[in-house]
């Protein structure tokens, strides 16, 4: 049975040490030293690669697309269309204009040269994650997109072909992250790696951040539902949709109504009786989830902001103005997390573990560089010269000051 807590403090933000970093460090070091030899060795040992080549052929991808069930293909095409529409709206727009006489400023927007998309295919193969990463990269104009996935499913491969992605490797874990970050003969290095994974994937991204760009470090997935009133069946269903991901997934319902809290707890038990994934979901519900009852809605909102959840479901749309921290927000009782996971448009690659205090989910902006541009006329430079030279000399950088004065007749 799920716990019902009254006025608890928000969950802590400290990530639990799992020992994953110690486990993946030798893998990264081996790929750094040996390149493909280490990559293939770990792929055979950990991914079950066998004698298969690392890279799938265009023919294999095309055959997978041809074998997709019609319903899956049509669903993927709808999701791709909606994701691309949202991604295009997110793309930063260029600007270059005069801010004061003779001082033109702005920025240009340029895509990254190469991106690696990691697509999990363990307990649940996730073709949706391929869509939620690669479509954003494509919309940003990234010319090279490499995909890695251990034991990729038919649906993952088929969706790659639908997107026109031809660079696909059947390798996962820390070895895939290391190869994309460091580069090998088989897998040239990329500029940024995006996509969720298990603790070992997250540890590898953490250790290689700086040598390669990453999106963020994703931990166990989580949802916080905030509602003073609503349907117990709907709320319970949303919590179980989150709980079935993983035994460590977290589903929290925050309310001001003890009666609704108890009704939701009872409904969770009823729905678990017929849920095919109940074995996993129950572990999450009993060990990583809770129903929280606060005295008033202001305290409930404060709890949510402090928790900074990956997914935040707000049944009362008027509360949106008070929200400061969330990976993504589902607004209204008819906006389930499942919609965002698959087809509504925004990416489901989101910060967890309180990292939503720092940023939102993956966006088109993660795949571009916004490069500032500035242009000064002689008159504009002369007007700025006293400020520039004074600050340069205050820092002891005489050549900086002279570089201005030589242009201004000094």
N, C-alpha and C positions, 0 to 999 in steps of 0.2 A: 504494500500500500504506500502511496506517495506521502511524504511528510507535509503537514500543515504547520507553518511557523507564523508566529505573531510578532511583528515589529523587529525582525532580525536586522543586523547590520548587513550591508551589501557584501557579496562574495569578494574574497581577496583577489588581488591582481597578480600575485606571484605565480609564475609557472613552475610546475612540479618538475624536478629533475628526473629524467627517465633513464639515464645512462646511454641514451641514443648517441650523443656526441662521441663518447668513447668508442662506441661500436662502429661509427661511420668514418672516424678519422683515418684508420688504416686503409679503408677503401679509397678515400680521396687521395691519400698519399700514393697508393699503388697506381691509380689512374694518372696521377701527375708524373710519376716516374716511367711507367710502362705503356701508357696510352691504350691502344686497342687491345693489347694482350691482356691487360688487367680488366678492361671493360668486358671483353668476351668471357673471361674466366668467371667473373662475378655474375654475368648474365646467365651463364650456364648453371652456376651454383645456386643462385637466388631467384632467378626468373624462369628457370626451366627452359632456357633457349635451345638447348641441345645443339644440333648441327645446323639449325636454321640461320640464314644470314641476319645480321642486325637490322638492315633496312628492308622494308617491304617494297615490292615492285609496284609500278603503276597498275599492272594487270591484277595483282592481288587486291588492291584497293578498289578497282573498278568492279571486280567480281563480287566483293563484299557489298558494294552499293547496289548491284543488280539483285542480290539475294535478300535485300532488306524487305521485310513485310511492307505492304502498301501503306498500312496505317502508320507505321514508324517513319517511313519516308515522308509522308504528308505532314506528320507532326513535326519532324525535323525542319521541313521547309517553312512551316509557319513560325517556328521558333527562330530560325535564321533571319527571316524577314523582320520580325519584331525586334530582335537583338540589334540587327544592323541599323534599323531606324533610330533606336535609342542611342546607339554608339555614335552615329553621325551627328545627332543633336548635341552630344557631349564634346565633340572635337573642338579644341580651342581655336578661335578665329584670329587671324593675323591682324595687326594694326600698325600703322606708321603715319604719324601726323605731327604737326607743329604744336608744341606745348606752350612755347613763348616765342617771340620773334627770333627766327634763325636757329631755334633749338628743336630739331625734329627727333622724336623718340618713338619707339615701338618695339615690335617683336615679330620674328618669323617663326613658323611652326614646321618642324621637320621630323619625319618618322625615324625611329630607330632602324638600324641596318638589319638586325637579325634578332628574333625572339624565339625562345624555347617554351613550348606549352607542355606541362606535365599533366597527364590524364590518368587518374587512379583507375585500376581495374582489378581490385582485390575482391573483397566480400561483395561489393556492388560495382560492376563496371559502369563508368559514368560518361556516356557520350555527351551528356548535357554539359559537362565541364569543358570538353573540346569546343563546343559552340560558345560557351561563356568566356573563353579566352581567345580563341583564334579569330572569331568574328570581330572582336574589338581591335585586334592587331591588324587585320585586313582593312578595316574601316579607317584606321590611322594611316594606312599606306605602307606598312612594314613590308619590304620586298621579299624577305626570307623568313619563313615560319617553319620551325622544326618541331615535331611532336614526338614525345617519348611516352610509352605506356607498356607495362609488363603484361604479357598475355592479353593483348587487346581483344575485345569482343567484336563480333560481326558488326554490331551497331556502331561502335567507335570507328572502325575502319570504314564503314559505309558513309558515315557522316564526314570523315576526312575527305573522301572522294567528292561528296556533294559540295564541299567548300573549295574544292580545287587544290587541296594540299597534297603534295606529292612526296614531301620529306617526312617520313614516318618510321620510327625505330621501335622494335619490340624489346625494349629494355626499360627497367624502372629502378626505383630505390635510389640510394646514394650514388650508385655507379652511373646512373643516367644524369643526375644533377652534376656530378663531377665532370662527366664528358662534355655536357653542354657549357659548363662554366669555364673549363680549362681548354677544351678543344682536343680532339684526337684526329687521326687520319680518317676515321669513319664518320665522326660527328664533329664538324667544325664548330668552333665556339660561337656563342650568341652573346648579345649585349644584355639581355634581361631574361630571367626565368620566371614564369608565372604558373599558377595552378596549385591546388592543394595536394596533400599527400599524408602519409602516416608520419609517425614521430621521427623515423629515420630520414625521410625526405626533408622534413622541417629542419632537422639537425644539420643535414648537409647544406641546405640553403643558408643557414645561419653561419656555418663555418666558412662558406665561400662568398658571402656577401662582402662586397668591396672588390673582389676579383670579377664579379659579375653582379649586375643589378638584380634585385628580387622584388616581388610584390610586397609580401609581408610574411611573417611566420605564423602559420595557421595551426591552432591546436584543436581540441575537440569542438565540434560544432555546437551551437547553442541558440536558443530562442527565449525571449522574454515577452510574455503576453500581458498587456496592461489593460484592465477593464473593470469598471465598477459594476457593470451589469452585462448580461449577454446570455447566450445559450450554452448550457453546460456541455451538450453534445459537440458543438462546434469547437469550443475551447479544448475539450479533451482530445478531439481528433487532431487538432493542430499540435498539441503537445506530443502525441504519439507519432505524428509524422516526423517530428524532430528526433524523438527517442529511438526510432527504428534504425537510424543511421549507424549507431555504434553504442556499445555499453557505456562509454564515457561521455556520450552526448548529453547535453543539459537542456531540460525544458522547465521553465519557471513561469508560473502564473502569479501575477501580483494584482491584488484586488483590495477593496475596502469592505467586502461583504463576506462574512463567515458562512452564511447560508450558501452563497454561490461557490465558495471554496469547497465546502463539503459535497455539494452536488457534482462539482467537477471531479473530485477525488473518486466518488462512487462511479461516475460515468467512465473514467479511465479504466477501472476494474472491469466494467461491463464490456468495453470495447476490446480490451486485451484478450478476452475469452475467445474471440473469433479472428484475431489479427494473426496472419501467417508469420509475421516477424516478431511475435510476442516474446520469444526467448531472448532476443536482443533488447527489445523495447523495455521489457520488465526490468532488466538490469539497470538501464538508464533511469527509469522512473524511480526505482527504489534507492539507488545509490548516488545519482548525480542530479536529481531533479527535486523540485519543491513547489508547494503552493504557499505564497506569502500573503498574509493579511495585515494591511497597514491601517492606522487609525483614520487617515484622510487621504484624499487624492494628491494633495501637495507632497505628502511624505512618500506616497507611492511613486510619483514622478521623480522625486529626488533619488529614490532607491534605483530606479531605472537608469537615470543619468550617471549615477556612480558606478553601476554595473557595466555600463557601456556595452550592451549586448551586440553580438553579431547580427541577429535578426530581432527587430522590435516590432511587435504587433500592437497597434493602437486601435481599439474598437471605437473610441471617441475621437473623431478627427480634430476636435477643438484643442486637444492636448498637444498637437504637433508643434505649436509655437513655443511650448515649454521644453521641447526635447533638444538637448545639446549633443548627446553622444549616442551613436548607433551606427552599425555597419550599413544597414538598410532598414527602411521603415515600411511596414504594410499597414495601410491606412483604411480603417473601416472593417466591419465584420465580414465583408465579402471579398477580402483580399488575403487569401491564405498564403503562407510561405511557399507552398507547392507551386503556386503560379510563378513566383520569382525564381524558383529552382529550375524551371523549365522554359517558360515561353512568354512571359509578359514583356521582357525587354532588358532590364538592368542585369548586370552580371551577378551570379551567385558566388563568385569568389570574393570572400569578405574577411575582414579582420576579426579575430576572436580573442578571448582572454583579456578583455579590457582595452585592446589596441584600438578600438573604435573611438577612444578619446583623442586619437591622433589623426585618424583619416577614415574615409568611407571605403566602399568597396572598389574593386578593380574598375577602371574606366578607360576611355579612349586616351585620356591624358597620360596614362601610364606608358603609352607606346610612342609618345612623341617627345621632342625637346622643344621648349619654348625659349628661343634665343633672342636676347635683347639686341636692338640695333639703335645707334645714335649718330646723329649728324649735326655739326655745328657750322654756321657761317662765321666768317672773320669777326663780324660785329658781336655775334652771340658769344664766341670764345673770349673776346676782349671784356665783355660784361662779366663773365665768370672768372676771369683771370685772377683778380685779387683774392677771391675765396680759395681757388685751387692752389695758388702759390703759398698762401698763408698756411693752409693745412699741410701742404707738402713739406714746408720748412719746419713746421711744428713736429713733424715725424722724422726730421733729419734726412729727408729724401730730396736733396738739392737738384739732382738731374730731372726729377719730376717737374719741379718749378721752372727750370730752364727750358724744358720741352714746350711749355706754354709761352714763356716770354719770348723765345726765338720766333714764334709765330705772330707775336703782338708787337714786334719792333723793340723788344726789351734787350 
